[in-house]
């Protein structure tokens, strides 16, 4: 698993973690777009059946307070409002018969819905 470069610490991670498999998939999707200015933006928005829902999308913007982490050439951006909800969350990519797409394992989620797209 690729992890951001950081000094050794016992504190909880302050940003998301992108697995190697997810980083490869993001890199392939960005290459398909034919652009080199895109980054994966991960955000939390109100909604979903549990109160908050995840959003993952490609973005070229830089917003004030963004937390940017590089995973082997793939930049992941989290806005300052979403960062407290996503610290330590692991983003993976599954391509199996029982699961397909990006998944988020978030230690900050107290409850989540069955679809896995929202949490509280």
MDTraj code that builds the backbone (N, CA, C; nanometers):
import mdtraj as md
import numpy as np

residues = "UNK UNK UNK UNK UNK UNK UNK UNK UNK UNK UNK UNK UNK UNK UNK UNK UNK UNK UNK UNK UNK UNK UNK UNK UNK UNK UNK UNK UNK UNK UNK UNK UNK UNK UNK UNK UNK UNK UNK UNK UNK UNK UNK UNK UNK UNK UNK UNK UNK UNK UNK UNK UNK UNK UNK UNK UNK UNK UNK UNK UNK UNK UNK UNK UNK UNK UNK UNK UNK UNK UNK UNK UNK UNK UNK UNK UNK UNK UNK UNK UNK UNK UNK UNK UNK UNK UNK UNK UNK UNK UNK UNK UNK UNK UNK UNK UNK UNK UNK UNK UNK UNK UNK UNK UNK UNK UNK UNK UNK UNK UNK UNK UNK UNK UNK UNK UNK UNK UNK UNK".split()
xyz = np.array([
    [0.0840, -0.1163, 0.0000],
    [0.0000, 0.0000, 0.0000],
    [0.0889, 0.1230, 0.0000],
    [0.0606, 0.2176, -0.0865],
    [0.1353, 0.3414, -0.0924],
    [0.0847, 0.4342, 0.0156],
    [0.1762, 0.4918, 0.0921],
    [0.1367, 0.5860, 0.1950],
    [0.2094, 0.7171, 0.1728],
    [0.1482, 0.8269, 0.2179],
    [0.2150, 0.9556, 0.1984],
    [0.3425, 0.9627, 0.2817],
    [0.4384, 1.0387, 0.2309],
    [0.5634, 1.0569, 0.3045],
    [0.5344, 1.1425, 0.4266],
    [0.5695, 1.0931, 0.5421],
    [0.5489, 1.1676, 0.6651],
    [0.6439, 1.1152, 0.7715],
    [0.6631, 1.1965, 0.8747],
    [0.7487, 1.1534, 0.9837],
    [0.6710, 1.0570, 1.0710],
    [0.7432, 0.9740, 1.1440],
    [0.6789, 0.8753, 1.2294],
    [0.6026, 0.9465, 1.3408],
    [0.4773, 0.9057, 1.3604],
    [0.3929, 0.9709, 1.4584],
    [0.2926, 0.8712, 1.5134],
    [0.2485, 0.8953, 1.6353],
    [0.1461, 0.8097, 1.6942],
    [0.0075, 0.8723, 1.6799],
    [-0.0013, 0.9901, 1.6186],
    [-0.1296, 1.0565, 1.5980],
    [-0.2067, 0.9878, 1.4866],
    [-0.3384, 1.0056, 1.4887],
    [-0.4232, 0.9505, 1.3832],
    [-0.3916, 1.0217, 1.2521],
    [-0.4023, 0.9510, 1.1390],
    [-0.3770, 1.0143, 1.0098],
    [-0.4708, 1.1321, 0.9887],
    [-0.4204, 1.2374, 0.9269],
    [-0.5010, 1.3571, 0.9038],
    [-0.5558, 1.3640, 0.7623],
    [-0.5263, 1.2656, 0.6818],
    [-0.5746, 1.2652, 0.5442],
    [-0.6163, 1.1246, 0.5050],
    [-0.6689, 1.1126, 0.3856],
    [-0.7110, 0.9815, 0.3372],
    [-0.5889, 0.9000, 0.2947],
    [-0.6103, 0.7700, 0.2822],
    [-0.5073, 0.6775, 0.2371],
    [-0.5593, 0.6128, 0.1096],
    [-0.4801, 0.6127, 0.0065],
    [-0.5158, 0.5525, -0.1218],
    [-0.4334, 0.4257, -0.1392],
    [-0.5000, 0.3112, -0.1561],
    [-0.4260, 0.1864, -0.1755],
    [-0.3571, 0.1873, -0.3112],
    [-0.2616, 0.0981, -0.3296],
    [-0.1917, 0.0873, -0.4575],
    [-0.2890, 0.0557, -0.5707],
    [-0.3830, -0.0354, -0.5449],
    [-0.4808, -0.0741, -0.6479],
    [-0.5661, 0.0460, -0.6870],
    [-0.6119, 0.1227, -0.5885],
    [-0.6932, 0.2409, -0.6163],
    [-0.6112, 0.3464, -0.6909],
    [-0.4848, 0.3655, -0.6516],
    [-0.3992, 0.4635, -0.7191],
    [-0.3794, 0.4260, -0.8655],
    [-0.3592, 0.2976, -0.8937],
    [-0.3440, 0.2522, -1.0328],
    [-0.4710, 0.2780, -1.1123],
    [-0.5884, 0.2539, -1.0520],
    [-0.7151, 0.2762, -1.1214],
    [-0.7368, 0.4251, -1.1475],
    [-0.7079, 0.5092, -1.0493],
    [-0.7217, 0.6534, -1.0671],
    [-0.6296, 0.7007, -1.1791],
    [-0.5052, 0.6520, -1.1780],
    [-0.4081, 0.6900, -1.2805],
    [-0.4587, 0.6501, -1.4194],
    [-0.5147, 0.5301, -1.4317],
    [-0.5671, 0.4830, -1.5601],
    [-0.6861, 0.5676, -1.6054],
    [-0.7738, 0.6031, -1.5138],
    [-0.8906, 0.6841, -1.5489],
    [-0.8511, 0.8249, -1.5927],
    [-0.7509, 0.8819, -1.5254],
    [-0.7023, 1.0150, -1.5646],
    [-0.6377, 1.0084, -1.7027],
    [-0.5628, 0.9021, -1.7291],
    [-0.5022, 0.8851, -1.8624],
    [-0.6099, 0.8737, -1.9695],
    [-0.7203, 0.8053, -1.9387],
    [-0.8313, 0.7942, -2.0340],
    [-0.8916, 0.9302, -2.0652],
    [-0.8908, 1.0200, -1.9671],
    [-0.9434, 1.1548, -1.9876],
    [-0.8511, 1.2374, -2.0772],
    [-0.7247, 1.1948, -2.0878],
    [-0.6295, 1.2649, -2.1727],
    [-0.5841, 1.3989, -2.1147],
    [-0.5910, 1.4111, -1.9846],
    [-0.5499, 1.5354, -1.9194],
    [-0.4497, 1.5038, -1.8093],
    [-0.3566, 1.5963, -1.7881],
    [-0.2580, 1.5747, -1.6827],
    [-0.2757, 1.6726, -1.5668],
    [-0.3852, 1.7511, -1.5696],
    [-0.4088, 1.8490, -1.4640],
    [-0.5146, 1.8039, -1.3634],
    [-0.5628, 1.6812, -1.3753],
    [-0.6694, 1.6332, -1.2884],
    [-0.6158, 1.5642, -1.1641],
    [-0.6898, 1.5803, -1.0555],
    [-0.6601, 1.5135, -0.9291],
    [-0.7888, 1.4497, -0.8793],
    [-0.7763, 1.3509, -0.7944],
    [-0.8934, 1.2894, -0.7339],
    [-0.9343, 1.3726, -0.6131],
    [-1.0546, 1.4279, -0.6186],
    [-1.1071, 1.5031, -0.5050],
    [-1.2035, 1.4138, -0.4283],
    [-1.1843, 1.4067, -0.2974],
    [-1.2710, 1.3291, -0.2091],
    [-1.3363, 1.4290, -0.1148],
    [-1.4698, 1.4230, -0.1080],
    [-1.5431, 1.5185, -0.0255],
    [-1.6562, 1.4487, 0.0490],
    [-1.7065, 1.5165, 0.1493],
    [-1.8223, 1.4716, 0.2249],
    [-1.9294, 1.5787, 0.2082],
    [-2.0497, 1.5365, 0.1737],
    [-2.1623, 1.6278, 0.1553],
    [-2.2815, 1.5789, 0.2352],
    [-2.3683, 1.6704, 0.2803],
    [-2.4920, 1.6256, 0.3464],
    [-2.5765, 1.5450, 0.2490],
    [-2.6410, 1.4413, 0.2999],
    [-2.7291, 1.3606, 0.2160],
    [-2.7112, 1.2133, 0.2429],
    [-2.7763, 1.1330, 0.1623],
    [-2.7703, 0.9894, 0.1793],
    [-2.8594, 0.9451, 0.2926],
    [-2.8758, 0.8173, 0.3082],
    [-2.9677, 0.7656, 0.4103],
    [-2.9095, 0.7710, 0.5511],
    [-2.7792, 0.7952, 0.5653],
    [-2.7191, 0.8015, 0.6991],
    [-2.6796, 0.9428, 0.7405],
    [-2.7023, 1.0424, 0.6559],
    [-2.6738, 1.1812, 0.6932],
    [-2.5639, 1.2479, 0.6140],
    [-2.4558, 1.1765, 0.5839],
    [-2.3455, 1.2296, 0.5037],
    [-2.3136, 1.1304, 0.3931],
    [-2.2714, 1.1819, 0.2792],
    [-2.2343, 1.0910, 0.1713],
    [-2.1005, 1.1321, 0.1124],
    [-2.0322, 1.0331, 0.0584],
    [-1.9019, 1.0545, -0.0035],
    [-1.9183, 1.1014, -0.1474],
    [-1.8257, 1.1858, -0.1907],
    [-1.8163, 1.2231, -0.3310],
    [-1.6721, 1.2047, -0.3746],
    [-1.6535, 1.1341, -0.4861],
    [-1.5224, 1.1185, -0.5473],
    [-1.5359, 1.1655, -0.6903],
    [-1.4506, 1.2578, -0.7306],
    [-1.4551, 1.3072, -0.8681],
    [-1.3207, 1.3685, -0.9046],
    [-1.2983, 1.3818, -1.0340],
    [-1.1754, 1.4444, -1.0813],
    [-1.1948, 1.5948, -1.0843],
    [-1.0908, 1.6672, -1.0439],
    [-1.1002, 1.8121, -1.0319],
    [-0.9651, 1.8731, -1.0648],
    [-0.9684, 1.9858, -1.1321],
    [-0.8446, 2.0567, -1.1611],
    [-0.8302, 2.1801, -1.0716],
    [-0.9334, 2.2111, -0.9942],
    [-0.9322, 2.3313, -0.9106],
    [-0.8474, 2.3130, -0.7849],
    [-0.8015, 2.4266, -0.7346],
    [-0.7361, 2.4319, -0.6041],
    [-0.8161, 2.5289, -0.5196],
    [-0.8647, 2.4817, -0.4060],
    [-0.9445, 2.5644, -0.3172],
    [-0.8649, 2.5980, -0.1924],
    [-0.8941, 2.7111, -0.1331],
    [-0.8272, 2.7540, -0.0116],
    [-0.8477, 2.6494, 0.0980],
    [-0.7407, 2.6032, 0.1575],
    [-0.7481, 2.5057, 0.2658],
    [-0.7459, 2.3609, 0.2220],
    [-0.7327, 2.3339, 0.0918],
    [-0.7251, 2.1960, 0.0438],
    [-0.6071, 2.1224, 0.1065],
    [-0.6296, 1.9962, 0.1382],
    [-0.5226, 1.9078, 0.1845],
    [-0.4904, 1.8174, 0.0662],
    [-0.3674, 1.8253, 0.0164],
    [-0.3270, 1.7497, -0.1021],
    [-0.2214, 1.6478, -0.0611],
    [-0.2454, 1.5215, -0.0980],
    [-0.1518, 1.4146, -0.0672],
    [-0.1185, 1.3418, -0.1964],
    [0.0097, 1.3152, -0.2181],
    [0.0541, 1.2464, -0.3388],
    [0.0758, 1.0983, -0.3086],
    [0.0161, 1.0136, -0.3923],
    [0.0328, 0.8688, -0.3820],
    [0.0916, 0.8184, -0.5131],
    [0.2228, 0.8098, -0.5191],
    [0.2920, 0.7577, -0.6367],
    [0.2463, 0.8274, -0.7651],
    [0.2411, 0.9597, -0.7607],
    [0.2050, 1.0376, -0.8788],
    [0.0569, 1.0688, -0.8915],
    [-0.0262, 1.0169, -0.8028],
    [-0.1693, 1.0469, -0.8031],
    [-0.1964, 1.1410, -0.6860],
    [-0.2452, 1.2612, -0.7179],
    [-0.2769, 1.3560, -0.6120],
    [-0.4213, 1.3385, -0.5674],
    [-0.4397, 1.3291, -0.4355],
    [-0.5724, 1.3198, -0.3752],
    [-0.5942, 1.4487, -0.2975],
    [-0.7081, 1.5128, -0.3235],
    [-0.7396, 1.6419, -0.2633],
    [-0.8622, 1.6273, -0.1743],
    [-0.8529, 1.6813, -0.0539],
    [-0.9658, 1.6842, 0.0393],
    [-0.9834, 1.8294, 0.0830],
    [-1.1060, 1.8814, 0.0721],
    [-1.1301, 2.0194, 0.1143],
    [-1.1279, 2.0293, 0.2660],
    [-1.1074, 2.1488, 0.3163],
    [-1.0887, 2.1663, 0.4607],
    [-1.2124, 2.1308, 0.5424],
    [-1.3329, 2.1402, 0.4858],
    [-1.4538, 2.1046, 0.5593],
    [-1.4699, 1.9524, 0.5697],
    [-1.4234, 1.8792, 0.4682],
    [-1.4366, 1.7332, 0.4663],
    [-1.3246, 1.6635, 0.5417],
    [-1.2102, 1.7288, 0.5545],
    [-1.0918, 1.6654, 0.6132],
    [-1.1168, 1.6020, 0.7500],
    [-1.1889, 1.6676, 0.8429],
    [-1.2100, 1.6036, 0.9736],
    [-1.2900, 1.4732, 0.9662],
    [-1.3753, 1.4602, 0.8661],
    [-1.4566, 1.3395, 0.8504],
    [-1.3806, 1.2262, 0.7812],
    [-1.2719, 1.2618, 0.7113],
    [-1.2031, 1.1640, 0.6273],
    [-1.0639, 1.1250, 0.6762],
    [-1.0160, 1.1824, 0.7844],
    [-0.8827, 1.1502, 0.8352],
    [-0.8698, 1.0017, 0.8659],
    [-0.7762, 0.9349, 0.8004],
    [-0.7536, 0.7928, 0.8229],
    [-0.8394, 0.7003, 0.7387],
    [-0.9292, 0.7565, 0.6573],
    [-1.0139, 0.6739, 0.5706],
    [-0.9289, 0.6142, 0.4586],
    [-0.9535, 0.4885, 0.4269],
    [-0.8796, 0.4194, 0.3220],
    [-0.9682, 0.4025, 0.1995],
    [-0.9178, 0.4490, 0.0856],
    [-0.9889, 0.4345, -0.0410],
    [-0.9243, 0.3200, -0.1173],
    [-1.0061, 0.2243, -0.1575],
    [-0.9587, 0.1080, -0.2315],
    [-1.0431, 0.0942, -0.3578],
    [-1.0022, 0.0047, -0.4456],
    [-1.0803, -0.0249, -0.5653],
    [-1.0996, -0.1751, -0.5740],
    [-1.2262, -0.2158, -0.5877],
    [-1.2595, -0.3579, -0.5979],
    [-1.3128, -0.3866, -0.7372],
    [-1.2748, -0.4993, -0.7932],
    [-1.3259, -0.5439, -0.9225],
    [-1.3512, -0.6937, -0.9129],
    [-1.4527, -0.7262, -0.8316],
    [-1.4878, -0.8655, -0.8074],
    [-1.6352, -0.8852, -0.8416],
    [-1.6791, -1.0078, -0.8415],
    [-1.8183, -1.0367, -0.8721],
    [-1.9120, -0.9796, -0.7650],
    [-1.8654, -0.9733, -0.6397],
    [-1.9507, -0.9247, -0.5314],
    [-1.9332, -0.7758, -0.5013],
    [-1.8345, -0.7120, -0.5601],
    [-1.8116, -0.5696, -0.5374],
    [-1.7347, -0.5118, -0.6547],
    [-1.7763, -0.3932, -0.6964],
    [-1.7067, -0.3287, -0.8069],
    [-1.7082, -0.1785, -0.7859],
    [-1.5923, -0.1173, -0.8004],
    [-1.5808, 0.0268, -0.7855],
    [-1.4952, 0.0651, -0.6668],
    [-1.4930, 0.1953, -0.6406],
    [-1.4153, 0.2472, -0.5294],
    [-1.4909, 0.2229, -0.3988],
    [-1.4165, 0.1866, -0.2957],
    [-1.4741, 0.1661, -0.1637],
    [-1.3996, 0.2542, -0.0642],
    [-1.4691, 0.2933, 0.0413],
    [-1.4084, 0.3764, 0.1448],
    [-1.4299, 0.3095, 0.2797],
    [-1.3200, 0.2814, 0.3475],
    [-1.3243, 0.2276, 0.4831],
    [-1.2882, 0.3436, 0.5754],
    [-1.3888, 0.3972, 0.6449],
    [-1.3705, 0.5184, 0.7226],
    [-1.3834, 0.4907, 0.8724],
    [-1.2732, 0.5037, 0.9477],
    [-1.2798, 0.4794, 1.0917],
    [-1.3610, 0.5853, 1.1664],
    [-1.3920, 0.6973, 1.1015],
    [-1.4688, 0.8046, 1.1639],
    [-1.6188, 0.7833, 1.1538],
    [-1.6615, 0.6869, 1.0730],
    [-1.8042, 0.6630, 1.0524],
    [-1.8598, 0.5800, 1.1673],
    [-1.9556, 0.6370, 1.2398],
    [-2.0208, 0.5633, 1.3465],
    [-2.1219, 0.4649, 1.2915],
    [-2.1961, 0.5075, 1.1913],
    [-2.2960, 0.4245, 1.1248],
    [-2.2831, 0.4448, 0.9751],
    [-2.3188, 0.3439, 0.8985],
    [-2.3208, 0.3595, 0.7540],
    [-2.4405, 0.2818, 0.7001],
    [-2.4798, 0.3175, 0.5786],
    [-2.5941, 0.2499, 0.5191],
    [-2.5460, 0.1240, 0.4473],
    [-2.6401, 0.0430, 0.4060],
    [-2.6064, -0.0838, 0.3407],
    [-2.5317, -0.0642, 0.2091],
    [-2.5603, 0.0443, 0.1377],
    [-2.4948, 0.0666, 0.0089],
    [-2.3504, 0.1137, 0.0255],
    [-2.3156, 0.1643, 0.1439],
    [-2.1787, 0.2087, 0.1685],
    [-2.1487, 0.3471, 0.1164],
    [-2.2500, 0.4165, 0.0628],
    [-2.2271, 0.5496, 0.0071],
    [-2.2495, 0.6612, 0.1075],
    [-2.3106, 0.6323, 0.2220],
    [-2.3318, 0.7380, 0.3195],
    [-2.3007, 0.6855, 0.4595],
    [-2.2792, 0.7827, 0.5520],
    [-2.2411, 0.7472, 0.6878],
    [-2.2811, 0.8591, 0.7823],
    [-2.2671, 0.8345, 0.9095],
    [-2.2887, 0.9379, 1.0107],
    [-2.1860, 0.9220, 1.1207],
])
top = md.Topology()
chain = top.add_chain()
for i, resn in enumerate(residues, 1):
    res = top.add_residue(resn, chain, resSeq=i)
    for name in ("N", "CA", "C"):
        top.add_atom(name, md.element.get_by_symbol(name[0]), res)
traj = md.Trajectory(xyz[None], top)
